[in-house]
């Protein structure tokens, strides 16, 4: 018996259907149904009344709801007690693809450290697949990754949207592209292009944007921060989400700037992810809340 199974039973009661629970939990309905069938086999009770019109909580299931609630309440008390024990000396480890580092991540860590001076924070630059592996293994508490609009979110993680933006071209002010109101694909092909290494969302976006055509020259690098530094040093131009450039000291001091990209409407979304299968420690939850609050402020200012 797993805690998630009991939570799903409660959710069926709250939402009224298996379909709605599957949508809320980012699970397929067959996978959710099989998970609950396993619990029914273990208990020897039909918790759900399955009909063609959908699945609902059964009468037997309703009789067990008070006991399920007691178990979940006890688990919640245990988690909170364990969180308090870890609050003082816990190290929070965050994996990030280095998007919105200056405008969001660093200010959030600074605010968090003021409230938790004895808690260490380790920020690790990694690709999305590496972050997901570390989250599964428990070596990262939080992961900050980019998605393109329409991508499927990893169903095993809780995902909280932080920022939403559009791909733009990061250039030096003295670049010929800086004189253009909008940069097209043909304009990019005539420049030295700094591309994120394979495994980053922006690598996939640029590969799709160029559609097999090759730029004048290209570099490959890890993360937005190195890409912006390379632009500042005159090595070329790069394509990043606008929230990776907004608020950056290099942009605020006029060392780099950006121009809109002439492409079909594409949004890039920065999300915070954590495992569904374990409770988030108090300190990591606090940092998560700071990230969400600051991201909301940034989004409001951008709007």
PEZIFEN-V122549 format. One record per residue. N is the residue number from 1. SS is DSSP state (helix for helix, strand for strand, loop for the rest). PHI is phi in whole degrees, 0 to 359 (999 if undefined). D_FIRST is the distance of its C-alpha to the first C-alpha in Angstrom with 1 decimal. Layout:
# PEZIFEN-V122549
N:SS:PHI:D_FIRST  N:SS:PHI:D_FIRST
This chain:
# PEZIFEN-V122549
1:loop:999:0.0  2:loop:242:3.8  3:helix:301:6.8  4:helix:301:8.7  5:helix:297:7.1  6:helix:293:8.3  7:helix:296:11.3  8:helix:294:12.1  9:helix:298:12.3  10:helix:300:14.6  11:helix:294:16.5  12:helix:299:17.3  13:helix:295:18.8  14:helix:288:20.7  15:helix:266:22.0  16:loop:90:22.5  17:loop:201:21.5  18:helix:292:19.1  19:helix:298:21.9  20:helix:294:22.4  21:helix:295:18.8  22:helix:298:19.0  23:helix:295:22.3  24:helix:294:21.2  25:helix:270:18.3  26:loop:57:20.6  27:loop:240:18.5  28:loop:285:20.0  29:helix:296:19.4  30:helix:298:18.7  31:helix:294:15.9  32:helix:295:14.4  33:helix:299:14.9  34:helix:293:13.3  35:helix:300:10.1  36:helix:286:10.1  37:helix:297:11.4  38:helix:299:8.5  39:helix:294:6.4  40:helix:298:9.8  41:helix:296:10.3  42:helix:292:7.4  43:helix:275:8.9  44:loop:75:12.3  45:loop:224:13.4  46:loop:276:14.9  47:loop:282:13.8  48:strand:243:16.4  49:strand:258:20.0  50:strand:266:21.0  51:strand:228:24.7  52:loop:298:27.2  53:loop:283:27.7  54:strand:134:24.0  55:strand:259:20.7  56:strand:230:20.4  57:strand:294:18.2  58:loop:275:19.0  59:helix:297:20.6  60:helix:297:17.7  61:helix:297:15.4  62:helix:298:18.1  63:helix:294:18.1  64:helix:270:14.5  65:helix:303:15.2  66:helix:301:16.8  67:helix:288:13.9  68:helix:298:11.6  69:helix:298:14.6  70:helix:298:14.9  71:helix:296:11.5  72:helix:293:12.4  73:helix:296:15.9  74:helix:294:15.1  75:helix:296:13.3  76:helix:297:16.4  77:helix:297:18.7  78:helix:297:17.3  79:helix:297:17.7  80:helix:294:21.2  81:helix:295:22.2  82:helix:294:21.3  83:helix:300:23.1  84:helix:296:26.2  85:helix:295:26.3  86:helix:271:26.5  87:loop:299:28.9  88:loop:284:32.2  89:loop:250:32.0  90:loop:296:29.2  91:loop:263:30.4  92:strand:260:29.4  93:strand:248:29.6  94:strand:238:30.4  95:strand:262:31.0  96:strand:218:33.5  97:loop:275:35.7  98:loop:70:38.5  99:loop:261:39.0  100:loop:57:40.4  101:helix:298:40.5  102:helix:285:43.7  103:helix:280:43.3  104:helix:237:39.7  105:helix:294:37.9  106:helix:294:40.6  107:helix:299:41.5  108:helix:294:37.8  109:helix:294:37.5  110:helix:299:40.8  111:helix:295:39.6  112:helix:299:36.3  113:helix:294:38.2  114:helix:294:40.5  115:helix:274:37.7  116:loop:230:35.9  117:loop:296:38.8  118:loop:263:36.9  119:loop:259:34.1  120:loop:278:34.9  121:strand:236:34.2  122:strand:245:34.3  123:strand:251:34.9  124:strand:242:34.7  125:strand:280:36.4  126:loop:206:34.5  127:loop:280:34.1  128:helix:301:31.2  129:helix:297:29.5  130:helix:294:29.9  131:helix:296:28.4  132:helix:297:25.3  133:helix:298:24.9  134:helix:294:25.3  135:helix:296:22.8  136:helix:298:20.1  137:helix:282:21.1  138:loop:86:21.2  139:loop:276:25.0  140:loop:245:25.8  141:loop:275:24.6  142:strand:227:26.4  143:strand:230:28.0  144:strand:246:31.0  145:strand:226:31.8  146:strand:261:34.1  147:strand:229:33.5  148:strand:270:36.2  149:loop:304:36.0  150:loop:101:34.3  151:loop:294:32.0  152:loop:280:28.4  153:loop:283:26.3  154:loop:298:23.5  155:loop:290:20.3  156:loop:277:18.1  157:strand:242:20.1  158:strand:288:21.1  159:strand:240:24.8  160:strand:240:27.5  161:strand:292:31.0  162:strand:254:33.7  163:strand:224:36.9  164:strand:228:38.3  165:strand:211:41.6  166:strand:234:43.8  167:strand:295:45.1  168:strand:226:48.5  169:strand:260:51.0  170:strand:269:51.5  171:strand:222:55.2  172:loop:280:57.9  173:loop:299:60.4  174:loop:269:63.2  175:loop:287:61.4  176:helix:297:63.0  177:helix:290:59.7  178:helix:294:59.8  179:helix:277:62.9  180:loop:268:61.0  181:loop:289:59.4  182:strand:218:56.7  183:strand:259:55.9  184:loop:263:55.6  185:helix:297:54.2  186:helix:297:57.8  187:helix:295:58.4  188:helix:296:55.4  189:helix:295:56.6  190:loop:271:59.9  191:loop:241:58.1  192:strand:286:56.5  193:strand:253:52.8  194:strand:265:50.2  195:strand:248:46.9  196:strand:295:43.4  197:loop:295:42.2  198:loop:306:39.9  199:loop:114:36.3  200:loop:259:37.3  201:helix:301:37.2  202:helix:290:40.9  203:helix:296:41.8  204:helix:297:40.2  205:helix:296:42.0  206:helix:294:45.4  207:helix:301:45.1  208:helix:291:44.6  209:helix:295:47.4  210:helix:284:49.9  211:loop:54:49.0  212:loop:89:50.3  213:loop:280:53.4  214:loop:253:54.2  215:loop:286:55.4  216:loop:307:58.5  217:strand:201:56.6  218:strand:219:53.0  219:strand:245:51.0  220:strand:236:47.4  221:strand:215:45.6  222:loop:257:42.2  223:helix:82:41.4  224:helix:294:43.4  225:helix:297:45.0  226:helix:293:46.8  227:helix:300:47.8  228:helix:293:49.5  229:helix:296:51.3  230:helix:296:52.6  231:helix:296:53.9  232:helix:300:55.5  233:loop:274:57.3  234:loop:81:58.7  235:loop:276:56.8  236:loop:157:55.8  237:strand:236:53.6  238:strand:217:49.9  239:strand:249:47.5  240:strand:220:44.9  241:strand:294:43.1  242:helix:299:45.5  243:helix:286:43.1  244:helix:279:43.5  245:loop:254:47.2  246:loop:301:47.6  247:loop:83:48.3  248:loop:290:48.7  249:helix:303:51.7  250:helix:296:53.2  251:helix:282:53.3  252:helix:292:54.4  253:loop:267:57.3  254:loop:83:58.3  255:loop:284:57.5  256:loop:231:55.2  257:strand:212:54.8  258:strand:216:53.0  259:strand:228:54.0  260:strand:299:52.2  261:strand:257:51.2  262:loop:278:52.6  263:loop:210:49.6  264:loop:300:47.6  265:loop:306:45.4  266:loop:227:42.5  267:strand:250:40.3  268:strand:247:38.4  269:strand:240:35.4  270:strand:264:34.2  271:strand:236:30.6  272:strand:261:28.5  273:strand:237:25.1  274:strand:210:22.1  275:strand:292:18.6  276:loop:281:15.9  277:loop:279:13.1  278:loop:215:14.8  279:loop:288:17.0  280:loop:281:20.7  281:loop:304:22.7  282:helix:305:25.4  283:helix:295:28.3  284:helix:294:26.9  285:helix:295:26.0  286:helix:296:29.6  287:helix:296:31.0  288:helix:302:29.1  289:helix:295:30.5  290:helix:295:34.0  291:helix:301:33.8  292:helix:295:32.9  293:helix:295:35.7  294:helix:292:38.2  295:helix:296:37.4  296:helix:298:38.0  297:helix:293:41.3  298:helix:297:42.3  299:helix:296:41.4  300:helix:295:43.5  301:helix:294:46.4  302:helix:296:46.3  303:loop:293:46.4
